[in-house]
Amino acid sequence: MNATDVTGARTPEAAGVITGARERIDALDDRIIGLIQERAAVSAVIQEARISSGGRRVNLSREMEVLGRYREALGKPGTALAMTLLEMCRGRI
Ligand SMILES: O=C(O)C(=O)C[C@]1(C(=O)O)C=C[C@@H](O)C=C1
């Protein structure tokens, strides 16, 4: 299989552009995954502190704030992304 096959490009020039850009995407995805893992760890610290003080795991007014920030920055898909992030950080409610 040559470079044009794996990229879907029809010319070697386009295949080169795509291969380079995919490397950047992979590097960005690695960072995003790391940030998500870091976010989940920080979120766990908050939840543990709240629970061990007698509070509840979930704080809905804070979740509304988080959802609003993502929606403002990214539009409607931002809300879906934030909901997924929240679920990853505090489990299902
Ligand atoms: O900010 C908090 O109070 C958190 O517990 C963190 C967090 C979050 O991951 O953003 C997680 C659970 C809460 O329901 C609200 C927000």
The ligand as a Gaussian input file, in Angstrom:
#p B3LYP/6-31G(d) Opt

LIG

0 1
 O      -16.733000      21.597000      40.703000
 C      -17.158000      20.687000      41.426000
 O      -17.788000      20.926000      42.476000
 C      -16.929000      19.290000      41.053000
 O      -17.294000      18.381000      41.782000
 C      -16.308000      18.992000      39.725000
 C      -17.339000      18.571000      38.694000
 C      -16.594000      18.579000      37.335000
 O      -16.007000      17.554000      37.004000
 O      -16.575000      19.641000      36.688000
 C      -17.812000      17.200000      38.990000
 C      -18.993000      16.954000      39.639000
 C      -19.911000      18.024000      40.012000
 O      -21.244000      17.634000      39.871000
 C      -19.617000      19.307000      39.358000
 C      -18.456000      19.536000      38.691000

